[in-house]
């Protein structure tokens, strides 16, 4: 039983602050401001590394969210550092939105407007507004939301496009990363738009924004969630024709709780009922990706019958939240046991107990994945710090008698 193996939410709080202190102690740049762009897998700092919008937005969100939960002053000071750098260098004062990539000196390196990055900037700015009361943060979040709606929303077929040039004109290559398919619409971007819009609605109760969240829930129901197995279609063309046979277990379990959160934020009872059932269905589907050691595997290609059996840090983090959330919804002990297995695996194999933060991941043989960052454009204090915050919140709700603050 969970009650017998965990006496309080303290271990999650301890790990949350371990993650945040790692970033506070290792990443701030005293010369250029903001945060350095990379620490490699050997824990070596790269002061000349480019700085990504996603990394900086996730730093801003993580420290802001932690401050909002626990009011620790160092969290607010680091959030202020991130906000200052973002507003000075990342925000495009001519065309609006955030650049994708800067040099280590804050110069434009790749000024494209990737909608995924715009979403994360909204998400972070809304959280920082809660922490600081900054009207500038709130107003900038609203401006970026309006730009997404102006340039990215597909009035003909619904949903959102992927990427645009600096001036928001069309691009031929809209991929988020080199491994992605160059398709007009992706699950990943839509998932993080609804995540961002949900957080924005929490500070700005705009009727139009609420309608957009409802529309995104409809997009997931009608086009992205596979009705046959409750997994997610990853890549689609403009008219929602599916272009990928791959199952991403981390995204299935992440969407399981994020969609429910969106429905609960707007307070629509029909959507709440639907997403709570989907939270359970998608958690069950995700169990297919659990390895015998308690980890969650990365991907499975249904057409080729091929597994990628790597165990990435972010997948374990999202699985913890998704399974504990499914337990809180259903009361099914299977989900609680799965949560415990994921947490046990993460403590033993993913958390770097010597140098701090989390490793990128493990191979199928549980060896450390080579040549992967400890901090970088994609490796941020977001999935793991958010997992700790969400687990604490759910744990204290499900097991209040065991809570120690």
Steps between C-alpha positions, in 0.01 A plus 500: 500500500606855428434605859745241623782596265484880521447685827453853363545720195839611637715294255337679207553841659861411568553398138323809368738729685798287405412560134447872547821548699694327224380759250546787745858398576621395153319689224474877576731706277646790703636676191233482228207453736241227490619141493768310311372284217655162571663259743607177335454144619828517694375803692733737310365851443502636144500879535484555123196280435199656324199583714161364408157654556362173633781466755458855625121483515517175693750648746263793553203267549682264738624762742172693485292188566723397789473847652122492462492168686753564778589873505874438517673833420776348285235363263360846438846651450586238238163550331570875489839429341335285233223755435748785467707309243196386302354849474836655404609245242242238401190712441485636145411868536439544127284202402402360840542159655821328605804416292594132489873521568757760611878498521665492841523881474128544440517559125248350259616160376172350377215754516222271373167493681453136600150480646616241755737763643232771495280269706768442759560873529129555573508218753801650678390863492162412648669310783739788562206740519362291786836516676580866445182685405686639197254661260772488235510120524122469477476740208781329310333161548176638358683655204663169409164322531350752259788450255448123504132552426575753226763302313483136604133411544356301209154648430422234239584180686560601860820467700827682461796516265851425612749772414550832326780733397612792714227720351236222533506418129477134396791258519565186298678315779280512810665220699553544871816289488693297243340174612147628437293462185450818297121497533256788531357392836640311799371363823792652690430860404128463568565342839714792610267762355216365712738482798593866445145619440387321817759682708415832333130451570590462866607866507281640220140381491437597140198344325682474169789317665255261664350422160848430362567253782169328425600488135833340586328238714286425197810469281644239735172310518433506125846485343789426736383234746479163325151370575619142461771503766504840678853579381579819309557560130831688483506655152215603271453698181298818472173307480588269792598196295731297724862482383672297771459147642715572809374485859669740741429365849622812674262719305205268553541509878578875499187582301298280735523755778553823305169468314319439827667808647379709206140383542509566873646847447212610276247322727305327223334194652464307175867547416598415856309172479656417162858586600482319833399183316775559244752552780427142609484358147828661397673392820391143428629528144832632630551187709592326175824701509609398850811287516548219753733723705223756557616755243296643217638437151526770235327399175348220297455499122185298429566458129859381534435320831807677635562620857727781613563369850682801637382634836500880471484724806194693387299187429555373855402841637175517304416138580519574871245779468276315257477182708444680829235713334329191357497349848342814643229483233432124503627361830656213303793357696674407175574867434632555851730200466619630163573840652710335772695296246577806288613699804720215621663467158550875475668521840739220417584565135393847383577740785870590514558474873867598471500810280134601505209526257384202291682307233354522151417132514605137485535254216297181482781336702485777763830654396515879495408636158822643349556856379189649656475832683437554868364844406438633151255611235274203585627398845335744738373517861143452384384140466670389822424807713143503375467130577609562857255792536211304350574187702517705820166662420327173415666307779388752760149489359474121488687434826454813716553303821861435399587853397784677678584856403 
